[in-house]
Amino acid sequence: MRKATQLLASIVLLSAFASAHAFSDPTVYVTEQGKAYHKKNCTLKHGSTGMKLSEAKKKGYKPCKVCKPAT
Ligand SMILES: [Zn+2]
């Protein structure tokens, strides 16, 4: 039974980590030709696509200097 308890504890810890991570991973917006990601209300993000912050960073986008999204 000891193993089962440890497994359960790791699952609880993992899901707590996952939800905390999701909370700090907001949706940001990138434009087709731009190299930066933007906040929802940025004036420079015309025709942009929404994606997760972590995804935008993975793809090499930099934070916009105008709207200063989370990094
Ligand atoms: Zn911007």
N, CA, C, O and the ligand as a Tripos MOL2 file, in Angstrom:
@<TRIPOS>MOLECULE
protein
  285   283    72     0     0
PROTEIN
NO_CHARGES

@<TRIPOS>ATOM
      1 N           0.8280   -1.2260    0.0000 N.3       1 MET1
      2 CA          0.0000    0.0000    0.0000 C.3       1 MET1
      3 C           0.8530    1.2630    0.0000 C.2       1 MET1
      4 O           0.3990    2.3290   -0.4160 O.2       1 MET1
      5 N           2.1060    1.1350    0.4750 N.am      2 ARG2
      6 CA          2.9690    2.3120    0.5810 C.3       2 ARG2
      7 C           3.2110    2.9480   -0.7940 C.2       2 ARG2
      8 O           3.1900    4.1700   -0.9450 O.2       2 ARG2
      9 N           3.4420    2.0830   -1.7880 N.am      3 LYS3
     10 CA          3.6980    2.5840   -3.1410 C.3       3 LYS3
     11 C           2.5050    3.3600   -3.6810 C.2       3 LYS3
     12 O           2.6600    4.4060   -4.3110 O.2       3 LYS3
     13 N           1.3220    2.8350   -3.4250 N.am      4 ALA4
     14 CA          0.1060    3.4780   -3.9160 C.3       4 ALA4
     15 C          -0.0510    4.8630   -3.3010 C.2       4 ALA4
     16 O          -0.4740    5.8030   -3.9740 O.2       4 ALA4
     17 N           0.2910    4.9880   -2.0250 N.am      5 THR5
     18 CA          0.1930    6.2850   -1.3560 C.3       5 THR5
     19 C           1.1820    7.2770   -1.9610 C.2       5 THR5
     20 O           0.8510    8.4440   -2.1680 O.2       5 THR5
     21 N           2.3950    6.8070   -2.2430 N.am      6 GLN6
     22 CA          3.4020    7.6910   -2.8500 C.3       6 GLN6
     23 C           2.9590    8.1470   -4.2360 C.2       6 GLN6
     24 O           3.1240    9.3080   -4.6090 O.2       6 GLN6
     25 N           2.3970    7.2120   -4.9870 N.am      7 LEU7
     26 CA          1.9250    7.5380   -6.3350 C.3       7 LEU7
     27 C           0.8350    8.6050   -6.2720 C.2       7 LEU7
     28 O           0.8390    9.5710   -7.0360 O.2       7 LEU7
     29 N          -0.0810    8.4080   -5.3570 N.am      8 LEU8
     30 CA         -1.1720    9.3720   -5.1980 C.3       8 LEU8
     31 C          -0.6240   10.7510   -4.8290 C.2       8 LEU8
     32 O          -1.0910   11.7690   -5.3400 O.2       8 LEU8
     33 N           0.3740   10.7770   -3.9340 N.am      9 ALA9
     34 CA          0.9690   12.0440   -3.5230 C.3       9 ALA9
     35 C           1.6290   12.7420   -4.7090 C.2       9 ALA9
     36 O           1.5230   13.9620   -4.8420 O.2       9 ALA9
     37 N           2.3090   11.9840   -5.5740 N.am     10 SER10
     38 CA          2.9440   12.6260   -6.7280 C.3      10 SER10
     39 C           1.9150   13.1620   -7.6980 C.2      10 SER10
     40 O           2.1200   14.2120   -8.3070 O.2      10 SER10
     41 N           0.8120   12.4520   -7.8480 N.am     11 ILE11
     42 CA         -0.2320   12.9380   -8.7590 C.3      11 ILE11
     43 C          -0.8120   14.2590   -8.2500 C.2      11 ILE11
     44 O          -1.0340   15.1890   -9.0260 O.2      11 ILE11
     45 N          -1.0520   14.3310   -6.9440 N.am     12 VAL12
     46 CA         -1.5850   15.5620   -6.3560 C.3      12 VAL12
     47 C          -0.6020   16.7150   -6.5530 C.2      12 VAL12
     48 O          -0.9930   17.8210   -6.9240 O.2      12 VAL12
     49 N           0.6800   16.4430   -6.2990 N.am     13 LEU13
     50 CA          1.7130   17.4760   -6.4720 C.3      13 LEU13
     51 C           1.7940   17.9270   -7.9260 C.2      13 LEU13
     52 O           1.8700   19.1230   -8.2060 O.2      13 LEU13
     53 N           1.7790   16.9730   -8.8430 N.am     14 LEU14
     54 CA          1.8800   17.2850  -10.2660 C.3      14 LEU14
     55 C           0.7180   18.1460  -10.7360 C.2      14 LEU14
     56 O           0.9200   19.1130  -11.4710 O.2      14 LEU14
     57 N          -0.4890   17.8070  -10.3220 N.am     15 SER15
     58 CA         -1.6440   18.5680  -10.7880 C.3      15 SER15
     59 C          -1.6490   19.9710  -10.1750 C.2      15 SER15
     60 O          -2.1050   20.9210  -10.8110 O.2      15 SER15
     61 N          -1.1450   20.1050   -8.9470 N.am     16 ALA16
     62 CA         -1.0300   21.4270   -8.3290 C.3      16 ALA16
     63 C          -0.0440   22.2720   -9.1230 C.2      16 ALA16
     64 O          -0.2820   23.4550   -9.3660 O.2      16 ALA16
     65 N           1.0650   21.6560   -9.5270 N.am     17 PHE17
     66 CA          2.0600   22.3660  -10.3200 C.3      17 PHE17
     67 C           1.4760   22.7640  -11.6710 C.2      17 PHE17
     68 O           1.6870   23.8850  -12.1360 O.2      17 PHE17
     69 N           0.7460   21.8500  -12.2980 N.am     18 ALA18
     70 CA          0.1870   22.1060  -13.6200 C.3      18 ALA18
     71 C          -0.7910   23.2710  -13.5940 C.2      18 ALA18
     72 O          -0.7810   24.1070  -14.4980 O.2      18 ALA18
     73 N          -1.6400   23.3380  -12.5630 N.am     19 SER19
     74 CA         -2.6170   24.4200  -12.5260 C.3      19 SER19
     75 C          -1.9420   25.7550  -12.1950 C.2      19 SER19
     76 O          -2.3620   26.8000  -12.6930 O.2      19 SER19
     77 N          -0.8980   25.7260  -11.3580 N.am     20 ALA20
     78 CA         -0.1590   26.9520  -11.0560 C.3      20 ALA20
     79 C           0.5300   27.4540  -12.3200 C.2      20 ALA20
     80 O           0.5990   28.6570  -12.5730 O.2      20 ALA20
     81 N           1.0420   26.5040  -13.1120 N.am     21 HIS21
     82 CA          1.7260   26.8740  -14.3440 C.3      21 HIS21
     83 C           0.7400   27.4880  -15.3340 C.2      21 HIS21
     84 O           1.0540   28.4830  -15.9880 O.2      21 HIS21
     85 N          -0.4410   26.9050  -15.4480 N.am     22 ALA22
     86 CA         -1.4450   27.4170  -16.3760 C.3      22 ALA22
     87 C          -1.8490   28.8380  -16.0010 C.2      22 ALA22
     88 O          -2.1250   29.6700  -16.8650 O.2      22 ALA22
     89 N          -1.8790   29.0960  -14.7090 N.am     23 PHE23
     90 CA         -2.2630   30.4230  -14.2320 C.3      23 PHE23
     91 C          -1.2550   31.4830  -14.6780 C.2      23 PHE23
     92 O          -1.6390   32.6140  -14.9770 O.2      23 PHE23
     93 N           0.0390   31.1250  -14.7260 N.am     24 SER24
     94 CA          1.0650   32.0870  -15.1080 C.3      24 SER24
     95 C           1.3860   32.0030  -16.6020 C.2      24 SER24
     96 O           2.4320   32.4800  -17.0410 O.2      24 SER24
     97 N           0.4940   31.4030  -17.3740 N.am     25 ASP25
     98 CA          0.7400   31.2520  -18.8100 C.3      25 ASP25
     99 C          -0.4260   31.8630  -19.5900 C.2      25 ASP25
    100 O          -1.2300   31.1390  -20.1780 O.2      25 ASP25
    101 N          -0.5150   33.1850  -19.5940 N.am     26 PRO26
    102 CA         -1.6670   33.8390  -20.2170 C.3      26 PRO26
    103 C          -1.6310   33.7460  -21.7440 C.2      26 PRO26
    104 O          -0.6030   33.4070  -22.3310 O.2      26 PRO26
    105 N          -2.7360   34.0430  -22.3630 N.am     27 THR27
    106 CA         -2.7800   34.0900  -23.8220 C.3      27 THR27
    107 C          -2.1650   35.3940  -24.2990 C.2      27 THR27
    108 O          -2.4930   36.4650  -23.7870 O.2      27 THR27
    109 N          -1.2740   35.3050  -25.2770 N.am     28 VAL28
    110 CA         -0.6740   36.4880  -25.8780 C.3      28 VAL28
    111 C          -0.9750   36.4410  -27.3750 C.2      28 VAL28
    112 O          -1.4530   35.4280  -27.8850 O.2      28 VAL28
    113 N          -0.6970   37.5240  -28.0670 N.am     29 TYR29
    114 CA         -1.0760   37.6300  -29.4640 C.3      29 TYR29
    115 C           0.1250   37.9620  -30.3280 C.2      29 TYR29
    116 O           0.9100   38.8560  -30.0110 O.2      29 TYR29
    117 N           0.2580   37.2240  -31.4330 N.am     30 VAL30
    118 CA          1.3670   37.4800  -32.3500 C.3      30 VAL30
    119 C           0.8090   37.8130  -33.7250 C.2      30 VAL30
    120 O          -0.2770   37.3560  -34.0810 O.2      30 VAL30
    121 N           1.5340   38.5950  -34.4930 N.am     31 THR31
    122 CA          1.1280   38.9070  -35.8530 C.3      31 THR31
    123 C           1.8950   37.9930  -36.8070 C.2      31 THR31
    124 O           2.9290   37.4310  -36.4450 O.2      31 THR31
    125 N           1.3810   37.8510  -38.0220 N.am     32 GLU32
    126 CA          1.9800   36.9200  -38.9780 C.3      32 GLU32
    127 C           3.4350   37.2440  -39.2740 C.2      32 GLU32
    128 O           4.2620   36.3360  -39.3570 O.2      32 GLU32
    129 N           3.7580   38.5020  -39.4320 N.am     33 GLN33
    130 CA          5.1270   38.8600  -39.8040 C.3      33 GLN33
    131 C           5.9500   39.4050  -38.6470 C.2      33 GLN33
    132 O           7.1580   39.6040  -38.7680 O.2      33 GLN33
    133 N           5.2800   39.6430  -37.5200 N.am     34 GLY34
    134 CA          5.9830   40.2400  -36.3930 C.3      34 GLY34
    135 C           6.8800   39.2720  -35.6700 C.2      34 GLY34
    136 O           6.7570   38.0570  -35.8250 O.2      34 GLY34
    137 N           7.7870   39.8140  -34.8750 N.am     35 LYS35
    138 CA          8.6930   38.9980  -34.0850 C.3      35 LYS35
    139 C           8.3660   39.1320  -32.5960 C.2      35 LYS35
    140 O           9.0750   38.5910  -31.7470 O.2      35 LYS35
    141 N           7.2890   39.8550  -32.2900 N.am     36 ALA36
    142 CA          6.9580   40.1180  -30.8970 C.3      36 ALA36
    143 C           5.5780   39.5600  -30.5580 C.2      36 ALA36
    144 O           4.7350   39.3680  -31.4340 O.2      36 ALA36
    145 N           5.3690   39.3070  -29.2710 N.am     37 TYR37
    146 CA          4.0260   38.9320  -28.8110 C.3      37 TYR37
    147 C           3.4500   40.0790  -28.0070 C.2      37 TYR37
    148 O           4.1780   40.8610  -27.3950 O.2      37 TYR37
    149 N           2.1160   40.1650  -28.0200 N.am     38 HIS38
    150 CA          1.4150   41.3270  -27.4760 C.3      38 HIS38
    151 C           0.3330   40.9420  -26.4820 C.2      38 HIS38
    152 O          -0.1470   39.8090  -26.4400 O.2      38 HIS38
    153 N          -0.0260   41.9370  -25.6870 N.am     39 LYS39
    154 CA         -1.2070   41.8100  -24.8390 C.3      39 LYS39
    155 C          -2.4380   41.9730  -25.7150 C.2      39 LYS39
    156 O          -2.3620   42.4400  -26.8520 O.2      39 LYS39
    157 N          -3.5850   41.5730  -25.1490 N.am     40 LYS40
    158 CA         -4.8330   41.6020  -25.8950 C.3      40 LYS40
    159 C          -5.1690   42.9980  -26.4200 C.2      40 LYS40
    160 O          -5.6870   43.1380  -27.5280 O.2      40 LYS40
    161 N          -4.8750   44.0270  -25.6270 N.am     41 ASN41
    162 CA         -5.3180   45.3800  -25.9820 C.3      41 ASN41
    163 C          -4.2560   46.2130  -26.6930 C.2      41 ASN41
    164 O          -4.4030   47.4310  -26.7980 O.2      41 ASN41
    165 N          -3.1850   45.5800  -27.1860 N.am     42 CYS42
    166 CA         -2.1120   46.3620  -27.8170 C.3      42 CYS42
    167 C          -2.5430   46.8930  -29.1820 C.2      42 CYS42
    168 O          -3.2190   46.2010  -29.9420 O.2      42 CYS42
    169 N          -2.1450   48.1250  -29.4810 N.am     43 THR43
    170 CA         -2.5270   48.7520  -30.7490 C.3      43 THR43
    171 C          -1.7170   48.2020  -31.9270 C.2      43 THR43
    172 O          -2.0790   48.4350  -33.0800 O.2      43 THR43
    173 N          -0.6380   47.4850  -31.6570 N.am     44 LEU44
    174 CA          0.2290   46.9890  -32.7390 C.3      44 LEU44
    175 C          -0.1140   45.5720  -33.1820 C.2      44 LEU44
    176 O           0.5590   45.0210  -34.0530 O.2      44 LEU44
    177 N          -1.1390   44.9810  -32.6040 N.am     45 LYS45
    178 CA         -1.3730   43.5560  -32.8750 C.3      45 LYS45
    179 C          -2.4720   43.2970  -33.9030 C.2      45 LYS45
    180 O          -3.2140   42.3250  -33.7600 O.2      45 LYS45
    181 N          -2.5960   44.1150  -34.9130 N.am     46 HIS46
    182 CA         -3.6380   43.9370  -35.9300 C.3      46 HIS46
    183 C          -3.5840   42.5660  -36.5850 C.2      46 HIS46
    184 O          -2.5130   42.1070  -36.9800 O.2      46 HIS46
    185 N          -4.7170   41.9180  -36.7000 N.am     47 GLY47
    186 CA         -4.8020   40.6210  -37.3670 C.3      47 GLY47
    187 C          -3.9510   39.5590  -36.7190 C.2      47 GLY47
    188 O          -3.3450   38.7390  -37.4100 O.2      47 GLY47
    189 N          -3.8950   39.5600  -35.3980 N.am     48 SER48
    190 CA         -2.9870   38.6510  -34.7200 C.3      48 SER48
    191 C          -3.6620   37.3510  -34.2970 C.2      48 SER48
    192 O          -4.8880   37.2410  -34.2740 O.2      48 SER48
    193 N          -2.8410   36.3920  -33.9690 N.am     49 THR49
    194 CA         -3.2960   35.0750  -33.5390 C.3      49 THR49
    195 C          -2.9860   34.9010  -32.0600 C.2      49 THR49
    196 O          -1.8920   35.2350  -31.6050 O.2      49 THR49
    197 N          -3.9430   34.3810  -31.3160 N.am     50 GLY50
    198 CA         -3.7110   34.1440  -29.9020 C.3      50 GLY50
    199 C          -3.0000   32.8220  -29.6620 C.2      50 GLY50
    200 O          -3.2660   31.8340  -30.3470 O.2      50 GLY50
    201 N          -2.1050   32.8060  -28.6970 N.am     51 MET51
    202 CA         -1.4650   31.5590  -28.2680 C.3      51 MET51
    203 C          -1.0000   31.7310  -26.8310 C.2      51 MET51
    204 O          -0.9970   32.8370  -26.2890 O.2      51 MET51
    205 N          -0.6050   30.6130  -26.2220 N.am     52 LYS52
    206 CA         -0.1190   30.6840  -24.8510 C.3      52 LYS52
    207 C           1.2480   31.3730  -24.8210 C.2      52 LYS52
    208 O           2.0380   31.2560  -25.7580 O.2      52 LYS52
    209 N           1.5070   32.0910  -23.7310 N.am     53 LEU53
    210 CA          2.7920   32.7680  -23.5610 C.3      53 LEU53
    211 C           3.9600   31.7980  -23.7380 C.2      53 LEU53
    212 O           4.9410   32.1210  -24.4080 O.2      53 LEU53
    213 N           3.8560   30.6100  -23.1390 N.am     54 SER54
    214 CA          4.9490   29.6350  -23.2250 C.3      54 SER54
    215 C           5.1860   29.2080  -24.6720 C.2      54 SER54
    216 O           6.3200   28.9670  -25.0850 O.2      54 SER54
    217 N           4.0910   29.1180  -25.4370 N.am     55 GLU55
    218 CA          4.2000   28.7260  -26.8390 C.3      55 GLU55
    219 C           4.8810   29.8290  -27.6510 C.2      55 GLU55
    220 O           5.7360   29.5530  -28.4930 O.2      55 GLU55
    221 N           4.4960   31.0720  -27.3910 N.am     56 ALA56
    222 CA          5.0880   32.2070  -28.0930 C.3      56 ALA56
    223 C           6.5900   32.2750  -27.8210 C.2      56 ALA56
    224 O           7.3800   32.5290  -28.7300 O.2      56 ALA56
    225 N           6.9730   32.0480  -26.5770 N.am     57 LYS57
    226 CA          8.3930   32.0920  -26.2250 C.3      57 LYS57
    227 C           9.1570   30.9540  -26.8910 C.2      57 LYS57
    228 O          10.2910   31.1260  -27.3400 O.2      57 LYS57
    229 N           8.5160   29.7890  -26.9470 N.am     58 LYS58
    230 CA          9.1290   28.6200  -27.5820 C.3      58 LYS58
    231 C           9.3990   28.8980  -29.0550 C.2      58 LYS58
    232 O          10.3900   28.4300  -29.6150 O.2      58 LYS58
    233 N           8.5010   29.6710  -29.6790 N.am     59 LYS59
    234 CA          8.6410   29.9780  -31.1050 C.3      59 LYS59
    235 C           9.5770   31.1540  -31.3520 C.2      59 LYS59
    236 O           9.7830   31.5440  -32.5020 O.2      59 LYS59
    237 N          10.1420   31.7200  -30.3020 N.am     60 GLY60
    238 CA         11.1490   32.7660  -30.4580 C.3      60 GLY60
    239 C          10.6120   34.1810  -30.4770 C.2      60 GLY60
    240 O          11.3480   35.1130  -30.8020 O.2      60 GLY60
    241 N           9.3410   34.3650  -30.1350 N.am     61 TYR61
    242 CA          8.8060   35.7300  -30.0840 C.3      61 TYR61
    243 C           9.3290   36.4590  -28.8510 C.2      61 TYR61
    244 O           9.5640   35.8520  -27.8060 O.2      61 TYR61
    245 N           9.5060   37.7670  -28.9900 N.am     62 LYS62
    246 CA          9.9500   38.6080  -27.8780 C.3      62 LYS62
    247 C           8.7670   39.4550  -27.3950 C.2      62 LYS62
    248 O           7.8360   39.7140  -28.1570 O.2      62 LYS62
    249 N           8.8050   39.8880  -26.1200 N.am     63 PRO63
    250 CA          7.7150   40.7310  -25.6330 C.3      63 PRO63
    251 C           7.7100   42.0850  -26.3550 C.2      63 PRO63
    252 O           8.7660   42.6650  -26.6060 O.2      63 PRO63
    253 N           6.5220   42.5770  -26.6840 N.am     64 CYS64
    254 CA          6.3530   43.8710  -27.3510 C.3      64 CYS64
    255 C           6.8490   44.9920  -26.4320 C.2      64 CYS64
    256 O           6.6430   44.9440  -25.2190 O.2      64 CYS64
    257 N           7.5020   45.9980  -27.0170 N.am     65 LYS65
    258 CA          8.0180   47.0980  -26.2050 C.3      65 LYS65
    259 C           6.9440   48.1370  -25.9060 C.2      65 LYS65
    260 O           7.1230   48.9850  -25.0320 O.2      65 LYS65
    261 N           5.8220   48.0700  -26.6360 N.am     66 VAL66
    262 CA          4.7590   49.0380  -26.4280 C.3      66 VAL66
    263 C           3.8140   48.5970  -25.3110 C.2      66 VAL66
    264 O           3.5510   49.3590  -24.3810 O.2      66 VAL66
    265 N           3.3000   47.3600  -25.4010 N.am     67 CYS67
    266 CA          2.3060   46.9320  -24.4140 C.3      67 CYS67
    267 C           2.9210   46.1570  -23.2450 C.2      67 CYS67
    268 O           2.2370   45.8860  -22.2580 O.2      67 CYS67
    269 N           4.2040   45.7990  -23.3470 N.am     68 LYS68
    270 CA          4.9130   45.1040  -22.2710 C.3      68 LYS68
    271 C           4.1390   43.9380  -21.6680 C.2      68 LYS68
    272 O           3.7250   44.0020  -20.5100 O.2      68 LYS68
    273 N           3.9420   42.8760  -22.4420 N.am     69 PRO69
    274 CA          3.2480   41.6960  -21.8990 C.3      69 PRO69
    275 C           4.1240   40.9630  -20.8790 C.2      69 PRO69
    276 O           5.3150   41.2450  -20.7510 O.2      69 PRO69
    277 N           3.5220   40.0280  -20.1640 N.am     70 ALA70
    278 CA          4.2830   39.2260  -19.1910 C.3      70 ALA70
    279 C           5.3930   38.4660  -19.9000 C.2      70 ALA70
    280 O           5.2430   38.0960  -21.0650 O.2      70 ALA70
    281 N           6.5110   38.2270  -19.2080 N.am     71 THR71
    282 CA          7.6220   37.5080  -19.8340 C.3      71 THR71
    283 C           7.8370   36.1450  -19.1820 C.2      71 THR71
    284 O           8.7330   35.4030  -19.5850 O.2      71 THR71
    285 ZN          2.2550   45.2040  -28.2430 Zn       72 ZN72
@<TRIPOS>BOND
     1     1     2 1
     2     2     3 1
     3     3     4 2
     4     3     5 am
     5     5     6 1
     6     6     7 1
     7     7     8 2
     8     7     9 am
     9     9    10 1
    10    10    11 1
    11    11    12 2
    12    11    13 am
    13    13    14 1
    14    14    15 1
    15    15    16 2
    16    15    17 am
    17    17    18 1
    18    18    19 1
    19    19    20 2
    20    19    21 am
    21    21    22 1
    22    22    23 1
    23    23    24 2
    24    23    25 am
    25    25    26 1
    26    26    27 1
    27    27    28 2
    28    27    29 am
    29    29    30 1
    30    30    31 1
    31    31    32 2
    32    31    33 am
    33    33    34 1
    34    34    35 1
    35    35    36 2
    36    35    37 am
    37    37    38 1
    38    38    39 1
    39    39    40 2
    40    39    41 am
    41    41    42 1
    42    42    43 1
    43    43    44 2
    44    43    45 am
    45    45    46 1
    46    46    47 1
    47    47    48 2
    48    47    49 am
    49    49    50 1
    50    50    51 1
    51    51    52 2
    52    51    53 am
    53    53    54 1
    54    54    55 1
    55    55    56 2
    56    55    57 am
    57    57    58 1
    58    58    59 1
    59    59    60 2
    60    59    61 am
    61    61    62 1
    62    62    63 1
    63    63    64 2
    64    63    65 am
    65    65    66 1
    66    66    67 1
    67    67    68 2
    68    67    69 am
    69    69    70 1
    70    70    71 1
    71    71    72 2
    72    71    73 am
    73    73    74 1
    74    74    75 1
    75    75    76 2
    76    75    77 am
    77    77    78 1
    78    78    79 1
    79    79    80 2
    80    79    81 am
    81    81    82 1
    82    82    83 1
    83    83    84 2
    84    83    85 am
    85    85    86 1
    86    86    87 1
    87    87    88 2
    88    87    89 am
    89    89    90 1
    90    90    91 1
    91    91    92 2
    92    91    93 am
    93    93    94 1
    94    94    95 1
    95    95    96 2
    96    95    97 am
    97    97    98 1
    98    98    99 1
    99    99   100 2
   100    99   101 am
   101   101   102 1
   102   102   103 1
   103   103   104 2
   104   103   105 am
   105   105   106 1
   106   106   107 1
   107   107   108 2
   108   107   109 am
   109   109   110 1
   110   110   111 1
   111   111   112 2
   112   111   113 am
   113   113   114 1
   114   114   115 1
   115   115   116 2
   116   115   117 am
   117   117   118 1
   118   118   119 1
   119   119   120 2
   120   119   121 am
   121   121   122 1
   122   122   123 1
   123   123   124 2
   124   123   125 am
   125   125   126 1
   126   126   127 1
   127   127   128 2
   128   127   129 am
   129   129   130 1
   130   130   131 1
   131   131   132 2
   132   131   133 am
   133   133   134 1
   134   134   135 1
   135   135   136 2
   136   135   137 am
   137   137   138 1
   138   138   139 1
   139   139   140 2
   140   139   141 am
   141   141   142 1
   142   142   143 1
   143   143   144 2
   144   143   145 am
   145   145   146 1
   146   146   147 1
   147   147   148 2
   148   147   149 am
   149   149   150 1
   150   150   151 1
   151   151   152 2
   152   151   153 am
   153   153   154 1
   154   154   155 1
   155   155   156 2
   156   155   157 am
   157   157   158 1
   158   158   159 1
   159   159   160 2
   160   159   161 am
   161   161   162 1
   162   162   163 1
   163   163   164 2
   164   163   165 am
   165   165   166 1
   166   166   167 1
   167   167   168 2
   168   167   169 am
   169   169   170 1
   170   170   171 1
   171   171   172 2
   172   171   173 am
   173   173   174 1
   174   174   175 1
   175   175   176 2
   176   175   177 am
   177   177   178 1
   178   178   179 1
   179   179   180 2
   180   179   181 am
   181   181   182 1
   182   182   183 1
   183   183   184 2
   184   183   185 am
   185   185   186 1
   186   186   187 1
   187   187   188 2
   188   187   189 am
   189   189   190 1
   190   190   191 1
   191   191   192 2
   192   191   193 am
   193   193   194 1
   194   194   195 1
   195   195   196 2
   196   195   197 am
   197   197   198 1
   198   198   199 1
   199   199   200 2
   200   199   201 am
   201   201   202 1
   202   202   203 1
   203   203   204 2
   204   203   205 am
   205   205   206 1
   206   206   207 1
   207   207   208 2
   208   207   209 am
   209   209   210 1
   210   210   211 1
   211   211   212 2
   212   211   213 am
   213   213   214 1
   214   214   215 1
   215   215   216 2
   216   215   217 am
   217   217   218 1
   218   218   219 1
   219   219   220 2
   220   219   221 am
   221   221   222 1
   222   222   223 1
   223   223   224 2
   224   223   225 am
   225   225   226 1
   226   226   227 1
   227   227   228 2
   228   227   229 am
   229   229   230 1
   230   230   231 1
   231   231   232 2
   232   231   233 am
   233   233   234 1
   234   234   235 1
   235   235   236 2
   236   235   237 am
   237   237   238 1
   238   238   239 1
   239   239   240 2
   240   239   241 am
   241   241   242 1
   242   242   243 1
   243   243   244 2
   244   243   245 am
   245   245   246 1
   246   246   247 1
   247   247   248 2
   248   247   249 am
   249   249   250 1
   250   250   251 1
   251   251   252 2
   252   251   253 am
   253   253   254 1
   254   254   255 1
   255   255   256 2
   256   255   257 am
   257   257   258 1
   258   258   259 1
   259   259   260 2
   260   259   261 am
   261   261   262 1
   262   262   263 1
   263   263   264 2
   264   263   265 am
   265   265   266 1
   266   266   267 1
   267   267   268 2
   268   267   269 am
   269   269   270 1
   270   270   271 1
   271   271   272 2
   272   271   273 am
   273   273   274 1
   274   274   275 1
   275   275   276 2
   276   275   277 am
   277   277   278 1
   278   278   279 1
   279   279   280 2
   280   279   281 am
   281   281   282 1
   282   282   283 1
   283   283   284 2
@<TRIPOS>SUBSTRUCTURE
     1 MET1         2 RESIDUE 1 A MET
     2 ARG2         6 RESIDUE 1 A ARG
     3 LYS3        10 RESIDUE 1 A LYS
     4 ALA4        14 RESIDUE 1 A ALA
     5 THR5        18 RESIDUE 1 A THR
     6 GLN6        22 RESIDUE 1 A GLN
     7 LEU7        26 RESIDUE 1 A LEU
     8 LEU8        30 RESIDUE 1 A LEU
     9 ALA9        34 RESIDUE 1 A ALA
    10 SER10       38 RESIDUE 1 A SER
    11 ILE11       42 RESIDUE 1 A ILE
    12 VAL12       46 RESIDUE 1 A VAL
    13 LEU13       50 RESIDUE 1 A LEU
    14 LEU14       54 RESIDUE 1 A LEU
    15 SER15       58 RESIDUE 1 A SER
    16 ALA16       62 RESIDUE 1 A ALA
    17 PHE17       66 RESIDUE 1 A PHE
    18 ALA18       70 RESIDUE 1 A ALA
    19 SER19       74 RESIDUE 1 A SER
    20 ALA20       78 RESIDUE 1 A ALA
    21 HIS21       82 RESIDUE 1 A HIS
    22 ALA22       86 RESIDUE 1 A ALA
    23 PHE23       90 RESIDUE 1 A PHE
    24 SER24       94 RESIDUE 1 A SER
    25 ASP25       98 RESIDUE 1 A ASP
    26 PRO26      102 RESIDUE 1 A PRO
    27 THR27      106 RESIDUE 1 A THR
    28 VAL28      110 RESIDUE 1 A VAL
    29 TYR29      114 RESIDUE 1 A TYR
    30 VAL30      118 RESIDUE 1 A VAL
    31 THR31      122 RESIDUE 1 A THR
    32 GLU32      126 RESIDUE 1 A GLU
    33 GLN33      130 RESIDUE 1 A GLN
    34 GLY34      134 RESIDUE 1 A GLY
    35 LYS35      138 RESIDUE 1 A LYS
    36 ALA36      142 RESIDUE 1 A ALA
    37 TYR37      146 RESIDUE 1 A TYR
    38 HIS38      150 RESIDUE 1 A HIS
    39 LYS39      154 RESIDUE 1 A LYS
    40 LYS40      158 RESIDUE 1 A LYS
    41 ASN41      162 RESIDUE 1 A ASN
    42 CYS42      166 RESIDUE 1 A CYS
    43 THR43      170 RESIDUE 1 A THR
    44 LEU44      174 RESIDUE 1 A LEU
    45 LYS45      178 RESIDUE 1 A LYS
    46 HIS46      182 RESIDUE 1 A HIS
    47 GLY47      186 RESIDUE 1 A GLY
    48 SER48      190 RESIDUE 1 A SER
    49 THR49      194 RESIDUE 1 A THR
    50 GLY50      198 RESIDUE 1 A GLY
    51 MET51      202 RESIDUE 1 A MET
    52 LYS52      206 RESIDUE 1 A LYS
    53 LEU53      210 RESIDUE 1 A LEU
    54 SER54      214 RESIDUE 1 A SER
    55 GLU55      218 RESIDUE 1 A GLU
    56 ALA56      222 RESIDUE 1 A ALA
    57 LYS57      226 RESIDUE 1 A LYS
    58 LYS58      230 RESIDUE 1 A LYS
    59 LYS59      234 RESIDUE 1 A LYS
    60 GLY60      238 RESIDUE 1 A GLY
    61 TYR61      242 RESIDUE 1 A TYR
    62 LYS62      246 RESIDUE 1 A LYS
    63 PRO63      250 RESIDUE 1 A PRO
    64 CYS64      254 RESIDUE 1 A CYS
    65 LYS65      258 RESIDUE 1 A LYS
    66 VAL66      262 RESIDUE 1 A VAL
    67 CYS67      266 RESIDUE 1 A CYS
    68 LYS68      270 RESIDUE 1 A LYS
    69 PRO69      274 RESIDUE 1 A PRO
    70 ALA70      278 RESIDUE 1 A ALA
    71 THR71      282 RESIDUE 1 A THR
    72 ZN72       285 GROUP 0 **** ****
